[in-house]
Amino acid sequence: MNNSLISTNAQKVLNFLIQSPGKQFLANEIEKATRISRAGVNFSLRKLAKEKLVLREKKAKIYLYSVDYNNPVIKQLKVLKTTMLLQPLVNKLKELSKKIVLFGSCARGENIASSDIDIFILADSSKAIKEKIEKSKLREKLQPIIRNSTQFVKMEKEESVFIEEIEHGITLWESKDESRI
């Protein structure tokens, strides 16, 4: 996540844990990864566990920590993290597209480390869009679906489930004349 939004120790700890879905960590592993003092990490973990954002599990004489992905706040933080990650690419695609929508597990905050980032792009030229995506650092994670207006109208008739998924997605950008989509 953009470091300008991550300033407190608790935010740094939470950001680290969100980046490692399904993994559990010892407090000293979190210290090393976040470069926060032992006291700072322990205070943050206690606070986050009390707020039910972090799960604390005792195994033998040690505590393991992980993020609680069932918490709606965590899901929204994951969505924010993904949208911020996509913002530089979206800025490059604006001039070439009519609409860009994040959909699927990333839009719902249900993505895991191996999840693709699904984006729908409405544009006249898919070639120019693909060239920009190929130059992006995210090219390996992205699953772009690029359609022109004619193809989109056809999709509305033939692929209603997919259209519904897009409609429930997050609009990252759209030109003023495309707001009906």
C-alpha positions in Angstrom: 0.0 0.0 0.0 1.1 3.5 -0.6 3.4 4.5 2.4 1.7 7.9 2.7 -1.4 6.1 4.1 0.7 3.8 6.4 2.2 5.8 9.2 1.5 4.2 12.6 3.1 1.0 13.8 -0.3 -0.7 13.9 -1.0 0.2 10.3 2.5 -1.0 9.2 1.9 -4.4 11.0 -1.6 -4.7 9.5 -0.2 -3.9 6.0 2.5 -6.6 6.4 -0.1 -9.2 7.5 -2.5 -8.3 4.7 0.3 -8.9 2.1 0.6 -12.5 3.4 -2.8 -14.1 3.3 -3.1 -17.4 5.0 0.2 -17.2 6.7 1.0 -17.0 10.4 3.9 -15.1 11.9 5.8 -14.8 15.1 6.1 -11.4 16.6 9.8 -11.3 15.9 9.2 -12.1 12.2 6.9 -9.1 12.1 9.5 -7.0 13.8 12.1 -7.8 11.2 9.8 -7.4 8.2 8.4 -4.1 9.4 11.5 -2.7 11.1 9.5 -1.8 14.1 10.8 -2.3 17.7 9.7 -5.3 19.7 7.6 -3.1 22.0 6.0 -1.4 19.1 5.1 -4.6 17.4 3.8 -6.2 20.6 1.7 -3.2 21.4 0.3 -3.0 17.9 -0.5 -6.8 17.8 -2.4 -6.6 21.1 -4.3 -3.6 19.9 -5.2 -5.2 16.5 -6.2 -8.5 18.2 -8.4 -6.6 20.6 -10.1 -4.9 17.6 -10.5 -8.3 16.0 -8.4 -7.4 12.9 -5.7 -9.8 13.8 -6.0 -13.4 15.0 -3.7 -14.6 17.8 -3.2 -18.3 18.1 -1.2 -19.9 20.9 0.9 -23.0 19.9 3.0 -24.4 22.8 4.6 -21.4 24.4 4.5 -19.1 21.4 1.9 -16.9 19.8 1.3 -16.8 16.0 -0.4 -13.9 14.3 -2.4 -13.6 11.1 -5.0 -11.2 9.7 -8.7 -12.1 10.1 -9.9 -12.2 6.5 -13.5 -12.6 7.6 -13.5 -9.1 9.1 -15.2 -6.6 6.7 -12.7 -3.9 7.5 -9.8 -6.2 6.3 -11.7 -6.8 3.1 -12.1 -3.1 2.5 -8.4 -2.5 3.2 -7.5 -5.2 0.7 -9.7 -3.5 -1.9 -8.1 -0.2 -1.2 -4.6 -1.7 -1.5 -5.5 -3.2 -4.9 -7.0 0.0 -6.2 -3.9 2.0 -5.2 -1.7 -0.6 -6.8 -3.6 -0.3 -10.0 -3.8 3.5 -10.0 -0.5 4.2 -12.0 -1.7 1.8 -14.7 -5.2 3.2 -14.8 -3.7 6.7 -15.3 -1.8 5.4 -18.3 -4.9 3.7 -19.7 -7.3 6.7 -19.3 -6.4 8.2 -22.7 -7.0 4.9 -24.5 -10.1 3.7 -22.7 -13.7 4.6 -22.0 -14.1 2.6 -18.8 -12.0 0.5 -16.4 -13.6 -1.8 -13.8 -12.0 -3.9 -11.2 -14.1 -7.0 -10.6 -13.9 -10.5 -9.1 -12.2 -11.5 -5.9 -10.0 -8.4 -5.7 -13.1 -6.1 -5.9 -14.7 -8.0 -3.1 -11.5 -8.1 -0.9 -11.6 -11.9 -1.1 -8.4 -12.3 -3.1 -5.5 -14.5 -1.9 -1.8 -14.2 -2.8 -2.2 -16.3 -5.9 -5.3 -14.5 -7.2 -5.3 -12.7 -10.5 -6.4 -9.1 -10.7 -9.4 -9.0 -13.0 -10.1 -5.8 -14.8 -12.6 -5.0 -17.6 -11.6 -2.4 -20.0 -13.9 -0.8 -22.5 -11.8 0.7 -25.3 -11.8 1.2 -29.1 -8.3 -0.3 -29.5 -7.3 -3.4 -27.6 -3.9 -3.4 -29.2 -2.8 -0.1 -27.6 -4.2 -1.2 -24.2 -2.3 -4.5 -24.4 0.9 -2.7 -25.1 0.5 -0.5 -22.0 -0.3 -3.5 -19.9 2.7 -5.4 -21.2 4.9 -2.6 -19.9 3.3 -2.6 -16.5 4.9 -4.2 -13.4 1.5 -5.9 -12.8 1.4 -7.7 -16.2 1.9 -11.1 -14.6 -1.0 -10.6 -12.1 -3.5 -8.9 -14.4 -6.3 -10.7 -16.2 -7.6 -7.9 -18.5 -10.8 -8.3 -20.5 -10.8 -5.7 -23.2 -13.9 -5.1 -25.3 -15.0 -2.4 -27.7 -18.6 -0.9 -27.5 -20.0 -3.3 -30.1 -18.6 -6.3 -28.3 -19.9 -5.0 -25.0 -23.4 -4.7 -26.4 -23.2 -8.3 -27.6 -21.9 -9.4 -24.2 -24.9 -7.7 -22.5 -27.2 -10.0 -24.5 -25.2 -13.2 -24.3 -23.2 -13.1 -21.1 -25.5 -11.8 -18.4 -23.6 -13.4 -15.5 -20.4 -11.8 -16.6 -22.0 -8.4 -17.1 -23.5 -8.7 -13.6 -20.0 -9.4 -12.2 -18.7 -6.3 -13.9 -21.7 -4.2 -12.6 -20.8 -5.3 -9.1 -17.2 -4.3 -9.6 -15.4 -1.1 -8.8 -15.2 1.5 -11.5 -11.6 2.8 -11.4 -12.2 5.2 -14.3 -14.7 6.1 -16.9 -15.2 8.9 -19.4 -18.1 11.2 -18.8 -20.1 9.8 -21.8 -19.9 6.2 -20.7 -21.6 6.4 -17.3 -24.5 4.2 -18.5 -22.3 1.1 -18.6 
